[in-house]
Amino acid sequence: MRMNDFGGYTVPAQGLYPFQWNWDSAIVSAGWAVFDEARAWEELEKLFSGQWEDGMVPSIVFHRPSNTYFPGPDIWGTPQKPSKSTGITQPPVAALSVRFLYEHTENPELAEQKLVSLFPKLLAWHRWWYKARDPENTGVVAILHPWESGMDNSPAWDESMKFPIDKLPRYVRCDLNHVDSCMRPTQETYDRYLTLLHRFKAANFYDPSRLYWISPFRVTDLCVNSILIRANRDLRWLALRLEKDDIVKEIDEWLNKGFEGFKQLWDEDSGLFKCKDQLTGKLANAPISAAFLPLFAGVATKEQADKLTHNLERWLGQVNYGVPSMDPEDHRFEPLRYWRGPVWIIMNWMISNGLRHYGYDELADRIKDDSISLTTKAGLREYFDPLTGDGAGGRNFSWTAAMCLAWLDRPAAIAIGHKMSGPKKHLNA
Ligand SMILES: O=C(O)[C@@H](CO)O[C@H]1O[C@H](CO)[C@@H](O)[C@H](O)[C@@H]1O
């Protein structure tokens, strides 16, 4: 963590990811909290220093230049506000970290002060999600770029990414200088990422009121939506601390709508939740590990939870280390390629945490134990091969380190996300 500290923000991995990434930083701040609280708050403040006027918190904040990552600030071309950034966002984990920091603080005065200053920023971001990404009031929000989901290369996007590729300015990828191409997205996938970027840039520099309507990629993603619901629960918990009753009501509305919205993502045939292409109305035919995240959100019914765990047990029976990012029996499963098979420790944390809330302690423990085995065996890697346990992708990876600190090293009762809160009717778990 100290090694990747670039001065108030932590890069996910040197070289490969040399800027401040949004959900990485939120997780990383929970790791800092375990041994340096002031630094933990600073991480979040630095992230929110990149917040846009409309409330969006960008997926990457480019605090200082680097030529080891593509696409950097020159390609995105966003105005300085005050740092340059991307024009899209990432899963809203930050409210979970603020609650974790606040609840476990050894310096209540500092925590109170930081909560008061960060709360309006968190609220503005959550409001942005509903305004900019659910203008049709469905209860679930849209992502407009695979990079917004955090699971960039997931097979869940394969169908929705079949839009025509635009004529692009010539570009050179940097990721292949750091990681073997067999682990990274294909060139065609990158062309599509870039097509979206240039179209959004042409829409008056990522104007949020236009992007939703013009994007050829518009998907209801399980990862963002599950995290948003869980983050709403923590934002509500924080609002109660601050005695902001009107805001509690506003969040309850989001939770009510969210419970309804998730119903359209359940696929009874497979016993899994699925992402949904909003433009075709079809569920994505891809059994991915985010299917289990509605447990983390607490929106799955008991019956759905039973079916999910049945599937999960089958998946775990096919690999040596869980949880693979895709069903290992699916023909698209690739144990080493980015988000198409490997294990990510942050996904394991969310799945294990959700299982625990639904009372599946044995399965939750198995996933935690696998995570300990993987990081012990292979180190703090970006992701891991579920068959061999080998580490892959970036090395000395910050959020893997933070997960060791804030989750794996701690008893469940004080780990990040130990308590799922919310009104009784929203506690299916
Ligand atoms: O591949 C990339 O270039 C970046 C783009 O944001 O994404 C990966 O890397 C980022 C940094 O760890 C993560 O936040 C994402 O979830 C994803 O795993």
The ligand as an SDF file (V2000), in Angstrom:
LIG
                    3D

 18 18  0  0  0  0  0  0  0  0999 V2000
   -8.3740   -2.7390  -17.9200 O   0  0  0  0  0  0  0  0  0  0  0  0
   -8.3060   -1.5250  -17.6740 C   0  0  0  0  0  0  0  0  0  0  0  0
   -7.5950   -0.7750  -18.3290 O   0  0  0  0  0  0  0  0  0  0  0  0
   -9.1160   -0.9240  -16.5670 C   0  0  0  0  0  0  0  0  0  0  0  0
  -10.0440    0.1460  -17.1580 C   0  0  0  0  0  0  0  0  0  0  0  0
  -10.7390    0.7970  -16.1510 O   0  0  0  0  0  0  0  0  0  0  0  0
   -9.9460   -1.8570  -15.8510 O   0  0  0  0  0  0  0  0  0  0  0  0
   -9.4650   -2.8890  -14.9970 C   0  0  0  0  0  0  0  0  0  0  0  0
   -8.5590   -2.4310  -14.0200 O   0  0  0  0  0  0  0  0  0  0  0  0
   -9.0500   -1.4540  -13.1160 C   0  0  0  0  0  0  0  0  0  0  0  0
   -7.9370   -1.0930  -12.1480 C   0  0  0  0  0  0  0  0  0  0  0  0
   -7.7190   -2.1370  -11.2300 O   0  0  0  0  0  0  0  0  0  0  0  0
  -10.3020   -1.9670  -12.3960 C   0  0  0  0  0  0  0  0  0  0  0  0
  -10.8870   -0.9210  -11.6560 O   0  0  0  0  0  0  0  0  0  0  0  0
  -11.3450   -2.5200  -13.3750 C   0  0  0  0  0  0  0  0  0  0  0  0
  -12.3800   -3.1070  -12.6570 O   0  0  0  0  0  0  0  0  0  0  0  0
  -10.7170   -3.5140  -14.3360 C   0  0  0  0  0  0  0  0  0  0  0  0
  -10.3950   -4.7190  -13.6840 O   0  0  0  0  0  0  0  0  0  0  0  0
  1  2  2  0
  2  3  1  0
  2  4  1  0
  4  5  1  0
  4  7  1  0
  5  6  1  0
  7  8  1  0
  8  9  1  0
  8 17  1  0
  9 10  1  0
 10 11  1  0
 10 13  1  0
 11 12  1  0
 13 14  1  0
 13 15  1  0
 15 16  1  0
 15 17  1  0
 17 18  1  0
M  END
$$$$
